[in-house]
Amino acid sequence: MPAANGLPPSKSGLRTNGSRFIKSPILPAAMLVLAQSLVSPAEPAALEKYRDIPWRHLETIAGMGPRNPGSPGYQKLKEYILQIGRQFADSVVEQPFTHRAPGREPLALTNIEMRFNGGGGPPVLIGAHYDTRPFADEEPDPALRAIPIPGVNDGGSGTAVLLALARLLHDRKPKQPVNLVFFDGEDYGAKGSAQYLLGSTHYARRLKKEDNNRWPRAVLVIDMVGDRDLQIYKEGHSVKSAPWLVNLVGRVARKNDAFPQFKKKTKYTLLDDHYPFILRGIPSVLLIDFDYPAWHTRADTLEQCSSESLFAVFSVVAGTLAELHAFD
């Protein structure tokens, strides 16, 4: 059922066959030149010293327990993200907002943005949601469906990769702005409801108040990338929104056959935190492995994840930023 904000539910098993596009403030020709004017990507060997950092972050996050909004684990993770941001970013911006669902108490949520200034021009936005689902509605046992999920892969893995990227961007000093955005409220709603993608929708709506030159030139969203058997296929909305960026990610992954976890085929068309930006006409891509048996269950634990998967995604995103001239 379409949501009140015009978006159907996210990651609810609903797969769409089309999307609505708004004219982009970024000229396609300019993006094509950007994609073709490539520098050497960040090589895996140069990133080796970061290999264990995403996994250590994920272990820390897993130890916080469920991080559904308002829970003790949620508060701990917010403080952890802010701590890492204050250590490594040029600035950290909290974007609090309130979500009001019919018949429920107002829900206080917060997006967190780490800004790495670089030079001038619009930023590249790398995003992930840090909240976890308040209920395990895919559990086979009905008695467990009201319990919050651990959300180590779904909510934890993307957050861990972004936290590791914060260290990389501190060390490499980007030439162009890069923003790491931790979205809240992505996985809040019940299946079939309108209560999904809350943080990214709020962030994208706020862009209407900004000059187009300050909009992200591209958005890359990372979600559910810790699976031990990681297989990231091209996502349907991403291919329509930014085929040049989808292909660029693939080229980085396949260089020297370094990261076979990234597949050449398109498999799913999903609504995730990239979609509100697509509706604004901003080239946006989702990296996700949706073939995850523990999705929205109590089995979404650290044992289902691997450091190799996290490092593969970290490395490909770092290489993509290099190709986008964000750093050398």
Contacts in CASP RR format, 6 or more apart in sequence:
PFRMAT RR
TARGET T0000
AUTHOR 0000-0000-0000
METHOD contacts of the structure
MODEL  1
MPAANGLPPSKSGLRTNGSRFIKSPILPAAMLVLAQSLVSPAEPAALEKY
RDIPWRHLETIAGMGPRNPGSPGYQKLKEYILQIGRQFADSVVEQPFTHR
APGREPLALTNIEMRFNGGGGPPVLIGAHYDTRPFADEEPDPALRAIPIP
GVNDGGSGTAVLLALARLLHDRKPKQPVNLVFFDGEDYGAKGSAQYLLGS
THYARRLKKEDNNRWPRAVLVIDMVGDRDLQIYKEGHSVKSAPWLVNLVG
RVARKNDAFPQFKKKTKYTLLDDHYPFILRGIPSVLLIDFDYPAWHTRAD
TLEQCSSESLFAVFSVVAGTLAELHAFD
1 8 0 8 1.000
1 9 0 8 1.000
1 192 0 8 1.000
1 193 0 8 1.000
1 194 0 8 1.000
2 8 0 8 1.000
2 194 0 8 1.000
3 9 0 8 1.000
3 193 0 8 1.000
3 194 0 8 1.000
3 195 0 8 1.000
3 196 0 8 1.000
4 194 0 8 1.000
5 194 0 8 1.000
5 201 0 8 1.000
7 194 0 8 1.000
7 196 0 8 1.000
7 197 0 8 1.000
7 201 0 8 1.000
7 271 0 8 1.000
7 275 0 8 1.000
7 276 0 8 1.000
7 279 0 8 1.000
8 14 0 8 1.000
8 16 0 8 1.000
8 271 0 8 1.000
9 189 0 8 1.000
9 191 0 8 1.000
9 192 0 8 1.000
9 193 0 8 1.000
9 194 0 8 1.000
9 196 0 8 1.000
9 271 0 8 1.000
10 186 0 8 1.000
10 187 0 8 1.000
10 196 0 8 1.000
10 197 0 8 1.000
10 270 0 8 1.000
10 271 0 8 1.000
10 272 0 8 1.000
10 273 0 8 1.000
10 275 0 8 1.000
11 154 0 8 1.000
11 187 0 8 1.000
11 196 0 8 1.000
11 223 0 8 1.000
11 270 0 8 1.000
11 271 0 8 1.000
11 272 0 8 1.000
11 290 0 8 1.000
11 295 0 8 1.000
12 191 0 8 1.000
12 192 0 8 1.000
12 196 0 8 1.000
13 191 0 8 1.000
14 192 0 8 1.000
14 271 0 8 1.000
15 268 0 8 1.000
15 269 0 8 1.000
15 270 0 8 1.000
16 237 0 8 1.000
16 269 0 8 1.000
16 270 0 8 1.000
16 271 0 8 1.000
17 269 0 8 1.000
18 237 0 8 1.000
18 240 0 8 1.000
18 269 0 8 1.000
19 237 0 8 1.000
19 240 0 8 1.000
19 241 0 8 1.000
19 275 0 8 1.000
19 278 0 8 1.000
19 279 0 8 1.000
20 279 0 8 1.000
21 240 0 8 1.000
21 241 0 8 1.000
21 278 0 8 1.000
21 279 0 8 1.000
21 281 0 8 1.000
22 279 0 8 1.000
22 280 0 8 1.000
22 281 0 8 1.000
23 281 0 8 1.000
24 281 0 8 1.000
24 282 0 8 1.000
24 283 0 8 1.000
25 212 0 8 1.000
25 213 0 8 1.000
25 215 0 8 1.000
25 281 0 8 1.000
25 282 0 8 1.000
26 122 0 8 1.000
26 215 0 8 1.000
26 217 0 8 1.000
26 282 0 8 1.000
26 283 0 8 1.000
31 217 0 8 1.000
31 218 0 8 1.000
31 242 0 8 1.000
31 244 0 8 1.000
31 283 0 8 1.000
32 244 0 8 1.000
34 244 0 8 1.000
34 324 0 8 1.000
34 325 0 8 1.000
35 244 0 8 1.000
35 245 0 8 1.000
35 247 0 8 1.000
35 248 0 8 1.000
35 323 0 8 1.000
37 325 0 8 1.000
38 323 0 8 1.000
39 322 0 8 1.000
39 323 0 8 1.000
39 325 0 8 1.000
39 328 0 8 1.000
40 322 0 8 1.000
41 252 0 8 1.000
41 255 0 8 1.000
41 318 0 8 1.000
41 319 0 8 1.000
41 320 0 8 1.000
41 322 0 8 1.000
41 323 0 8 1.000
42 315 0 8 1.000
42 318 0 8 1.000
42 319 0 8 1.000
42 321 0 8 1.000
42 322 0 8 1.000
42 327 0 8 1.000
44 258 0 8 1.000
44 315 0 8 1.000
47 168 0 8 1.000
47 311 0 8 1.000
47 314 0 8 1.000
47 315 0 8 1.000
47 318 0 8 1.000
50 164 0 8 1.000
50 167 0 8 1.000
50 168 0 8 1.000
50 311 0 8 1.000
50 314 0 8 1.000
51 307 0 8 1.000
51 311 0 8 1.000
52 307 0 8 1.000
53 163 0 8 1.000
53 164 0 8 1.000
53 167 0 8 1.000
53 314 0 8 1.000
54 160 0 8 1.000
54 161 0 8 1.000
54 163 0 8 1.000
54 164 0 8 1.000
54 307 0 8 1.000
54 310 0 8 1.000
54 311 0 8 1.000
54 313 0 8 1.000
54 314 0 8 1.000
55 160 0 8 1.000
55 307 0 8 1.000
55 310 0 8 1.000
55 311 0 8 1.000
57 159 0 8 1.000
57 160 0 8 1.000
57 163 0 8 1.000
57 164 0 8 1.000
58 152 0 8 1.000
58 156 0 8 1.000
58 157 0 8 1.000
58 160 0 8 1.000
58 226 0 8 1.000
58 302 0 8 1.000
58 305 0 8 1.000
58 310 0 8 1.000
59 302 0 8 1.000
60 80 0 8 1.000
61 67 0 8 1.000
61 77 0 8 1.000
61 80 0 8 1.000
61 152 0 8 1.000
61 156 0 8 1.000
61 159 0 8 1.000
61 160 0 8 1.000
62 150 0 8 1.000
62 152 0 8 1.000
62 156 0 8 1.000
62 301 0 8 1.000
62 302 0 8 1.000
64 72 0 8 1.000
64 73 0 8 1.000
64 76 0 8 1.000
64 77 0 8 1.000
64 80 0 8 1.000
65 73 0 8 1.000
65 150 0 8 1.000
66 73 0 8 1.000
66 74 0 8 1.000
66 132 0 8 1.000
66 134 0 8 1.000
66 148 0 8 1.000
66 149 0 8 1.000
66 150 0 8 1.000
66 151 0 8 1.000
67 73 0 8 1.000
67 74 0 8 1.000
67 76 0 8 1.000
67 77 0 8 1.000
67 130 0 8 1.000
67 131 0 8 1.000
67 132 0 8 1.000
67 151 0 8 1.000
67 155 0 8 1.000
67 156 0 8 1.000
68 74 0 8 1.000
68 131 0 8 1.000
68 132 0 8 1.000
68 133 0 8 1.000
68 134 0 8 1.000
68 148 0 8 1.000
68 188 0 8 1.000
69 107 0 8 1.000
69 108 0 8 1.000
69 109 0 8 1.000
69 131 0 8 1.000
69 134 0 8 1.000
69 184 0 8 1.000
69 185 0 8 1.000
69 188 0 8 1.000
70 108 0 8 1.000
71 148 0 8 1.000
74 131 0 8 1.000
74 132 0 8 1.000
77 130 0 8 1.000
77 159 0 8 1.000
78 110 0 8 1.000
78 112 0 8 1.000
78 130 0 8 1.000
81 112 0 8 1.000
81 130 0 8 1.000
81 159 0 8 1.000
81 163 0 8 1.000
81 182 0 8 1.000
82 92 0 8 1.000
82 94 0 8 1.000
82 112 0 8 1.000
84 114 0 8 1.000
84 163 0 8 1.000
84 166 0 8 1.000
85 92 0 8 1.000
85 114 0 8 1.000
85 166 0 8 1.000
86 92 0 8 1.000
87 166 0 8 1.000
87 170 0 8 1.000
88 114 0 8 1.000
88 166 0 8 1.000
88 167 0 8 1.000
88 169 0 8 1.000
88 170 0 8 1.000
89 114 0 8 1.000
89 115 0 8 1.000
89 116 0 8 1.000
89 166 0 8 1.000
89 169 0 8 1.000
89 170 0 8 1.000
89 180 0 8 1.000
90 115 0 8 1.000
90 116 0 8 1.000
90 117 0 8 1.000
90 118 0 8 1.000
91 114 0 8 1.000
91 115 0 8 1.000
91 117 0 8 1.000
92 112 0 8 1.000
92 113 0 8 1.000
92 114 0 8 1.000
92 115 0 8 1.000
93 112 0 8 1.000
93 113 0 8 1.000
93 115 0 8 1.000
94 110 0 8 1.000
94 111 0 8 1.000
94 112 0 8 1.000
94 113 0 8 1.000
95 110 0 8 1.000
95 111 0 8 1.000
95 112 0 8 1.000
95 113 0 8 1.000
95 202 0 8 1.000
95 203 0 8 1.000
95 206 0 8 1.000
96 108 0 8 1.000
96 109 0 8 1.000
96 110 0 8 1.000
97 109 0 8 1.000
97 110 0 8 1.000
97 111 0 8 1.000
97 199 0 8 1.000
97 202 0 8 1.000
98 106 0 8 1.000
98 107 0 8 1.000
98 108 0 8 1.000
98 109 0 8 1.000
99 106 0 8 1.000
99 107 0 8 1.000
99 109 0 8 1.000
99 185 0 8 1.000
99 188 0 8 1.000
99 195 0 8 1.000
99 198 0 8 1.000
100 106 0 8 1.000
100 107 0 8 1.000
101 107 0 8 1.000
101 193 0 8 1.000
101 194 0 8 1.000
101 195 0 8 1.000
107 188 0 8 1.000
109 131 0 8 1.000
109 184 0 8 1.000
109 185 0 8 1.000
109 198 0 8 1.000
109 199 0 8 1.000
109 202 0 8 1.000
110 184 0 8 1.000
111 181 0 8 1.000
111 182 0 8 1.000
111 183 0 8 1.000
111 184 0 8 1.000
111 199 0 8 1.000
111 202 0 8 1.000
111 203 0 8 1.000
112 130 0 8 1.000
112 181 0 8 1.000
112 182 0 8 1.000
112 184 0 8 1.000
113 179 0 8 1.000
113 180 0 8 1.000
113 181 0 8 1.000
113 182 0 8 1.000
114 162 0 8 1.000
114 166 0 8 1.000
114 179 0 8 1.000
114 180 0 8 1.000
114 181 0 8 1.000
114 182 0 8 1.000
115 123 0 8 1.000
115 177 0 8 1.000
115 179 0 8 1.000
116 169 0 8 1.000
116 170 0 8 1.000
116 174 0 8 1.000
116 177 0 8 1.000
116 178 0 8 1.000
116 179 0 8 1.000
116 180 0 8 1.000
117 174 0 8 1.000
117 177 0 8 1.000
118 173 0 8 1.000
118 174 0 8 1.000
118 175 0 8 1.000
118 176 0 8 1.000
118 177 0 8 1.000
118 178 0 8 1.000
119 174 0 8 1.000
119 175 0 8 1.000
119 176 0 8 1.000
119 177 0 8 1.000
120 176 0 8 1.000
120 177 0 8 1.000
121 176 0 8 1.000
121 177 0 8 1.000
121 213 0 8 1.000
121 217 0 8 1.000
122 177 0 8 1.000
122 213 0 8 1.000
122 214 0 8 1.000
122 215 0 8 1.000
122 216 0 8 1.000
122 217 0 8 1.000
123 176 0 8 1.000
123 177 0 8 1.000
123 178 0 8 1.000
123 179 0 8 1.000
123 216 0 8 1.000
123 217 0 8 1.000
124 176 0 8 1.000
124 177 0 8 1.000
124 178 0 8 1.000
124 179 0 8 1.000
124 216 0 8 1.000
124 217 0 8 1.000
124 218 0 8 1.000
124 219 0 8 1.000
124 220 0 8 1.000
124 321 0 8 1.000
124 324 0 8 1.000
124 326 0 8 1.000
125 178 0 8 1.000
125 179 0 8 1.000
125 181 0 8 1.000
125 216 0 8 1.000
125 218 0 8 1.000
125 219 0 8 1.000
125 220 0 8 1.000
125 277 0 8 1.000
126 162 0 8 1.000
126 165 0 8 1.000
126 178 0 8 1.000
126 179 0 8 1.000
126 180 0 8 1.000
126 181 0 8 1.000
126 219 0 8 1.000
126 220 0 8 1.000
126 221 0 8 1.000
126 222 0 8 1.000
126 317 0 8 1.000
126 321 0 8 1.000
127 162 0 8 1.000
127 180 0 8 1.000
127 181 0 8 1.000
127 182 0 8 1.000
127 183 0 8 1.000
127 219 0 8 1.000
127 220 0 8 1.000
127 221 0 8 1.000
127 222 0 8 1.000
127 273 0 8 1.000
128 155 0 8 1.000
128 156 0 8 1.000
128 158 0 8 1.000
128 159 0 8 1.000
128 161 0 8 1.000
128 162 0 8 1.000
128 181 0 8 1.000
128 182 0 8 1.000
128 183 0 8 1.000
128 221 0 8 1.000
128 222 0 8 1.000
128 223 0 8 1.000
128 273 0 8 1.000
129 155 0 8 1.000
129 158 0 8 1.000
129 159 0 8 1.000
129 182 0 8 1.000
129 183 0 8 1.000
129 184 0 8 1.000
129 185 0 8 1.000
129 186 0 8 1.000
129 187 0 8 1.000
129 199 0 8 1.000
129 200 0 8 1.000
129 223 0 8 1.000
129 273 0 8 1.000
130 155 0 8 1.000
130 156 0 8 1.000
130 159 0 8 1.000
130 182 0 8 1.000
130 183 0 8 1.000
130 184 0 8 1.000
131 155 0 8 1.000
131 183 0 8 1.000
131 184 0 8 1.000
131 185 0 8 1.000
131 186 0 8 1.000
131 187 0 8 1.000
131 188 0 8 1.000
132 148 0 8 1.000
132 149 0 8 1.000
132 150 0 8 1.000
132 151 0 8 1.000
132 154 0 8 1.000
132 155 0 8 1.000
132 156 0 8 1.000
132 187 0 8 1.000
133 148 0 8 1.000
133 149 0 8 1.000
133 151 0 8 1.000
133 154 0 8 1.000
133 187 0 8 1.000
133 188 0 8 1.000
133 296 0 8 1.000
134 148 0 8 1.000
134 188 0 8 1.000
134 189 0 8 1.000
135 145 0 8 1.000
135 146 0 8 1.000
135 147 0 8 1.000
135 148 0 8 1.000
135 149 0 8 1.000
135 190 0 8 1.000
136 144 0 8 1.000
136 145 0 8 1.000
136 146 0 8 1.000
136 147 0 8 1.000
136 148 0 8 1.000
136 149 0 8 1.000
136 296 0 8 1.000
136 297 0 8 1.000
136 298 0 8 1.000
137 145 0 8 1.000
137 190 0 8 1.000
137 191 0 8 1.000
137 296 0 8 1.000
138 295 0 8 1.000
138 296 0 8 1.000
138 297 0 8 1.000
139 145 0 8 1.000
139 147 0 8 1.000
139 296 0 8 1.000
139 297 0 8 1.000
139 298 0 8 1.000
144 297 0 8 1.000
144 298 0 8 1.000
147 298 0 8 1.000
149 296 0 8 1.000
149 297 0 8 1.000
149 298 0 8 1.000
149 300 0 8 1.000
150 298 0 8 1.000
150 300 0 8 1.000
150 301 0 8 1.000
151 300 0 8 1.000
152 300 0 8 1.000
152 301 0 8 1.000
152 302 0 8 1.000
152 304 0 8 1.000
152 305 0 8 1.000
153 224 0 8 1.000
153 225 0 8 1.000
153 226 0 8 1.000
153 227 0 8 1.000
153 292 0 8 1.000
153 294 0 8 1.000
153 300 0 8 1.000
153 304 0 8 1.000
153 305 0 8 1.000
154 187 0 8 1.000
154 223 0 8 1.000
154 224 0 8 1.000
154 292 0 8 1.000
154 295 0 8 1.000
154 296 0 8 1.000
154 300 0 8 1.000
155 186 0 8 1.000
155 187 0 8 1.000
155 223 0 8 1.000
155 224 0 8 1.000
157 222 0 8 1.000
157 223 0 8 1.000
157 224 0 8 1.000
157 225 0 8 1.000
157 226 0 8 1.000
157 305 0 8 1.000
157 309 0 8 1.000
157 310 0 8 1.000
157 313 0 8 1.000
158 222 0 8 1.000
158 223 0 8 1.000
158 224 0 8 1.000
158 225 0 8 1.000
158 226 0 8 1.000
158 313 0 8 1.000
159 182 0 8 1.000
160 310 0 8 1.000
161 222 0 8 1.000
161 225 0 8 1.000
161 310 0 8 1.000
161 313 0 8 1.000
161 314 0 8 1.000
161 317 0 8 1.000
162 180 0 8 1.000
162 182 0 8 1.000
162 222 0 8 1.000
164 310 0 8 1.000
164 314 0 8 1.000
165 180 0 8 1.000
165 314 0 8 1.000
165 317 0 8 1.000
165 318 0 8 1.000
166 180 0 8 1.000
168 314 0 8 1.000
168 318 0 8 1.000
169 178 0 8 1.000
169 180 0 8 1.000
169 327 0 8 1.000
172 327 0 8 1.000
172 328 0 8 1.000
173 327 0 8 1.000
174 321 0 8 1.000
174 326 0 8 1.000
174 327 0 8 1.000
175 325 0 8 1.000
175 326 0 8 1.000
175 327 0 8 1.000
175 328 0 8 1.000
176 324 0 8 1.000
176 325 0 8 1.000
176 326 0 8 1.000
178 321 0 8 1.000
178 326 0 8 1.000
179 216 0 8 1.000
181 203 0 8 1.000
183 199 0 8 1.000
183 200 0 8 1.000
183 203 0 8 1.000
183 273 0 8 1.000
184 198 0 8 1.000
184 199 0 8 1.000
185 196 0 8 1.000
185 197 0 8 1.000
185 198 0 8 1.000
185 199 0 8 1.000
186 196 0 8 1.000
186 197 0 8 1.000
186 198 0 8 1.000
186 199 0 8 1.000
186 200 0 8 1.000
186 223 0 8 1.000
186 272 0 8 1.000
186 273 0 8 1.000
187 196 0 8 1.000
188 195 0 8 1.000
188 196 0 8 1.000
188 198 0 8 1.000
189 195 0 8 1.000
189 196 0 8 1.000
196 271 0 8 1.000
197 271 0 8 1.000
197 272 0 8 1.000
197 273 0 8 1.000
197 275 0 8 1.000
197 276 0 8 1.000
199 273 0 8 1.000
200 221 0 8 1.000
200 273 0 8 1.000
200 274 0 8 1.000
200 275 0 8 1.000
200 276 0 8 1.000
200 277 0 8 1.000
201 276 0 8 1.000
203 276 0 8 1.000
204 276 0 8 1.000
204 277 0 8 1.000
204 279 0 8 1.000
204 280 0 8 1.000
204 282 0 8 1.000
205 276 0 8 1.000
207 215 0 8 1.000
207 280 0 8 1.000
207 282 0 8 1.000
208 280 0 8 1.000
215 280 0 8 1.000
215 282 0 8 1.000
216 277 0 8 1.000
216 282 0 8 1.000
217 282 0 8 1.000
217 283 0 8 1.000
218 242 0 8 1.000
218 245 0 8 1.000
218 282 0 8 1.000
218 283 0 8 1.000
218 284 0 8 1.000
218 285 0 8 1.000
218 324 0 8 1.000
219 274 0 8 1.000
219 277 0 8 1.000
219 282 0 8 1.000
219 283 0 8 1.000
219 284 0 8 1.000
219 285 0 8 1.000
220 245 0 8 1.000
220 249 0 8 1.000
220 274 0 8 1.000
220 284 0 8 1.000
220 285 0 8 1.000
220 287 0 8 1.000
220 317 0 8 1.000
220 320 0 8 1.000
221 272 0 8 1.000
221 273 0 8 1.000
221 274 0 8 1.000
221 284 0 8 1.000
221 285 0 8 1.000
221 286 0 8 1.000
221 287 0 8 1.000
222 287 0 8 1.000
222 288 0 8 1.000
222 313 0 8 1.000
222 317 0 8 1.000
223 272 0 8 1.000
223 273 0 8 1.000
223 286 0 8 1.000
223 287 0 8 1.000
223 288 0 8 1.000
224 288 0 8 1.000
224 289 0 8 1.000
224 290 0 8 1.000
224 292 0 8 1.000
224 295 0 8 1.000
225 232 0 8 1.000
225 287 0 8 1.000
225 288 0 8 1.000
225 289 0 8 1.000
225 309 0 8 1.000
225 310 0 8 1.000
225 313 0 8 1.000
226 289 0 8 1.000
226 304 0 8 1.000
226 305 0 8 1.000
226 306 0 8 1.000
226 309 0 8 1.000
226 310 0 8 1.000
226 313 0 8 1.000
227 289 0 8 1.000
227 291 0 8 1.000
227 292 0 8 1.000
227 304 0 8 1.000
227 305 0 8 1.000
227 306 0 8 1.000
227 309 0 8 1.000
228 304 0 8 1.000
228 305 0 8 1.000
228 306 0 8 1.000
228 309 0 8 1.000
230 261 0 8 1.000
230 289 0 8 1.000
230 306 0 8 1.000
230 308 0 8 1.000
230 309 0 8 1.000
230 312 0 8 1.000
230 313 0 8 1.000
231 261 0 8 1.000
231 263 0 8 1.000
231 289 0 8 1.000
231 291 0 8 1.000
232 261 0 8 1.000
232 262 0 8 1.000
232 263 0 8 1.000
232 287 0 8 1.000
232 288 0 8 1.000
232 289 0 8 1.000
232 313 0 8 1.000
233 263 0 8 1.000
233 265 0 8 1.000
233 266 0 8 1.000
233 267 0 8 1.000
233 268 0 8 1.000
233 289 0 8 1.000
234 246 0 8 1.000
234 263 0 8 1.000
234 264 0 8 1.000
234 265 0 8 1.000
234 266 0 8 1.000
234 267 0 8 1.000
235 266 0 8 1.000
235 267 0 8 1.000
235 268 0 8 1.000
235 269 0 8 1.000
235 270 0 8 1.000
235 272 0 8 1.000
235 285 0 8 1.000
235 286 0 8 1.000
235 287 0 8 1.000
235 288 0 8 1.000
236 266 0 8 1.000
236 268 0 8 1.000
236 269 0 8 1.000
236 270 0 8 1.000
237 269 0 8 1.000
237 270 0 8 1.000
237 271 0 8 1.000
237 274 0 8 1.000
237 275 0 8 1.000
237 278 0 8 1.000
237 284 0 8 1.000
237 286 0 8 1.000
238 245 0 8 1.000
238 246 0 8 1.000
238 274 0 8 1.000
238 284 0 8 1.000
238 285 0 8 1.000
238 286 0 8 1.000
239 246 0 8 1.000
239 266 0 8 1.000
240 278 0 8 1.000
241 274 0 8 1.000
241 278 0 8 1.000
241 281 0 8 1.000
241 282 0 8 1.000
241 283 0 8 1.000
241 284 0 8 1.000
241 285 0 8 1.000
242 283 0 8 1.000
242 284 0 8 1.000
242 285 0 8 1.000
244 283 0 8 1.000
245 283 0 8 1.000
245 285 0 8 1.000
245 320 0 8 1.000
246 285 0 8 1.000
248 320 0 8 1.000
248 323 0 8 1.000
248 324 0 8 1.000
249 262 0 8 1.000
249 285 0 8 1.000
249 287 0 8 1.000
249 316 0 8 1.000
249 320 0 8 1.000
250 262 0 8 1.000
250 264 0 8 1.000
250 316 0 8 1.000
251 323 0 8 1.000
252 316 0 8 1.000
252 319 0 8 1.000
252 320 0 8 1.000
252 323 0 8 1.000
253 259 0 8 1.000
253 261 0 8 1.000
253 262 0 8 1.000
253 312 0 8 1.000
253 316 0 8 1.000
254 262 0 8 1.000
258 315 0 8 1.000
259 312 0 8 1.000
259 315 0 8 1.000
259 316 0 8 1.000
261 309 0 8 1.000
261 312 0 8 1.000
261 313 0 8 1.000
262 312 0 8 1.000
262 316 0 8 1.000
267 290 0 8 1.000
268 288 0 8 1.000
268 290 0 8 1.000
270 286 0 8 1.000
270 288 0 8 1.000
270 290 0 8 1.000
272 286 0 8 1.000
272 288 0 8 1.000
273 286 0 8 1.000
274 284 0 8 1.000
274 285 0 8 1.000
274 286 0 8 1.000
275 284 0 8 1.000
277 284 0 8 1.000
278 284 0 8 1.000
287 313 0 8 1.000
287 316 0 8 1.000
287 317 0 8 1.000
292 300 0 8 1.000
292 304 0 8 1.000
293 299 0 8 1.000
294 300 0 8 1.000
294 301 0 8 1.000
294 304 0 8 1.000
321 327 0 8 1.000
322 328 0 8 1.000
END
